[in-house]
Amino acid sequence: MLSLAAKLVAFFWRRADGPEEMAGPPGPELPEGDTKLKTVQGVVTRYCSDYGMIDDLIYFSNEAVTGKVLLNVGQEVIAVVEENKVSSGLKAIRVEAVSDKWEDDSKNQGRGLLESLIAVREPFSWKKSKSPQVLAPTKTTTVVVTTQKRNSRRQLPSFLPQYPIPDRLKKCVEQKIDILTFQPLLAELLNMSNYKEKFSTLLWLEEIHAEIELKEYNMSGVTLKRNGGLLVLEVPGLAESRPSLYAGDKLILKTQEYNGHAIEYIGYVTEIHEEDVTLKLNPEFEQAYNSEPMDVEFTYNRTTSRRCHFALEQVIHLGVKVLFPEEVILQTPQVTHSWNCAQDTKADRPPTSKNRRAVKDQAKAATKARRAGTQDAPGTRAAGTSALDTGNKAQAPGAREKEFFNLVLNENQKLAVRRILSGDCRPLPYILFGPPGTGKTVTIIEAVLQVYHALPDSRILVCAPSNSAADLVCLRLHESQVLRPAAMVRVNATCRFEETILDAVKPYCKDGEDIWRASRFRIIVTTCSSAGLFYQIGVRVGHFTHVFVDEAGQASEPECLIPLGLVSDLNGQIVLAGDPMQLGPVIKSRLAMAYGLNVSMLERLMSRPAYLRDEDAFGACGAYNPLLVTKLVKNYRSHAALLALPSRLFYHRELEVCADPQVVTALLGWEKLPRKGFPLVFHGVRGNEAREGRSPSWFNPAEAVQVMRYCCLLARSVSSQVSASDIGVITPYRKQVEKIRILLKNVELADIKVGSVEEFQGQEHLAIIISAVRSNEDRFEDDRYFLGFLSNSKRFNVAITRPKALLIVLGNPHVLVRDPCFGALLEYSVANGVYTGCDLPPELQGLRQ
């Protein structure tokens, strides 16, 4: 209401100002009695480039600000206000700032007004609404959709078994019985003999949790709306994925009970727009429905889970050499090239056939030494060095000179492409370890193009866990302008909306509608889950010669197995690209997480002896066996001051600053930096954390207001103005996201992206603001439980590696100092003189210079 009033006042005052500005000299004063002057003290609640609002009631223009000072939202001012009795409008003809020291929240009187906009609206309660008790058995008639099947776009056969959840397992979860009584194998280390049974159980545990969670969102006594001939269900919270629904999902609508009888109608989601869900139901019901109240039951879509179960059966043929690789056995190279590139150095070149045995012996020696817990065998390092430093002096017969399509690849990227193209260790998975901003996807694109052109018989499947990541791969391949027409196809899930697909990608999706036709393309891009569509048409082991999984660290192992189950077990090449130090798969079941479903295949493989970091054996080539792992270290995103801490905490201080200096230094002159030339701010805020309603999510009003102020300062800075699209706000709690969006909308900065850490993975912004939220200083025995999301080092790593030129962190130092990662960030900030805000905890005060 205040926001609406502010806009109305601003609109009318702007109209009044227009003619006056055009007229030049001011006209005669209004007759006494029509206006009234008074002096007020208030707070700036809205400030744009040419006007602002005080207390959301008093309008002022830039010309009224004394000294042309740049005001900030939340700043206290004294204003001479003119009241027009005719229009009852309030306009400040003179505005003077009381103080510019808005950073100290404890002394700022304007904070309360802004916080009132996002105050707790409903007391928090853990109690969940109870389902009505059934007093007598109800006779139910079920009516299904008869005119439209769910997969109407693709009439695919389904070879996927149902893999029903065992009743005993459900009982264990629901009655909180020890899960090991059902499946004792969960307590064992993962191995080839328990692989399928263990992962099948973990998948079922995740499904059980999802079904229980969905039941909490069931609705009672709701009325459907009409949209033409279709019925629309409004689902509160859907925009925040509470519940999470997709096109194609099944819903059950149940009529109110009448004389002990009720009718169930099976419906399918055809379209989702914000919180409105369009349904396809029985045609007779759609026509006859007359706003009767209905009960709604949501159901869990098991398609991806069933594909994972099926993949577990298919990949057993890959055996120990792929799932539990130990011995490195070198194969005949797929391609032999003499690389024509002036930037290549001897150290970058692959070993010759003469030296392959040396690398094999070196890997074996290193593995044996690690198992024995001793130092590497004498001569191991020398063997590794000679294998890598010896150039490919003699070309094989028929070898041809080869060039890279992307001429700006760095040495490590080129090395990775050569390894993939050569396929020395296939079918052992090759890992491209890509820390933030190091060009991992660029490297994958080059490798795909090289395989496509060098191996005419190759069939390449490129997958990613999400549509956005798969679309990016497709877009980059398209932009390369290297592929011939009809070389690539993008296969989408049956339920995906066309409007969510990038225009440049859409032409590649047309042939993807026919899965049989799509299977004959040489390059297929899809998600890990949708790769399961090929199982449904009978495609099996060995169809693809190369399988690339980008962002493999974000896929659960069973999900990653879906595309891997289609590769040849003899000569197939598997490439997993990702970063085990960033966020892994999203798993909601605590039981499934406890027994390892949250560990990606990429992360698990990198913990095996053959893939382990070993500086003694492989110090000359990045500390990893170069036949199995290439680590990219050149960061093209962040300023050196922002890269130093994550490089030290997560990447052995190996990340190199290679970003564009013009970009990363763009905000070094920003007037609010505590230390000029150092683009980091840690702003201590001792606010109050809160929850409201039935939402378990936390928010912190004081931090939310401070976030809004920093956004205003950046977007309206005189010296270093930043566009809204270049600012990102990261906070781990959904409720804090909601509150910050309310405040930003109030100051006309709704275009700034605000989201969780998960929503920002893989993205970058010029400036990033982080709100940590948690602020209760009472000490708990388990700080990890107390800190919640904040105790996850992977989440921390993703958050602080998103910015290019500026990072602002807001949080309570007395709480955050308990976490190792945030504690390190606090120490780094204090030591470099960029901490501001509330008093520091005693253990950090000695670091101040």
Order of alpha helices (4+ residues) and beta strands (2+ residues): alpha-beta-beta-beta-beta-beta-alpha-beta-alpha-alpha-beta-beta-beta-beta-beta-beta-alpha-beta-alpha-alpha-beta-alpha-alpha-beta-alpha-beta-alpha-beta-alpha-beta-alpha-alpha-beta-alpha-beta-alpha-beta-alpha-alpha-alpha-beta-beta-alpha-beta-alpha-beta-alpha-beta-alpha-beta-alpha-beta-alpha-alpha-beta-alpha-alpha-beta-alpha
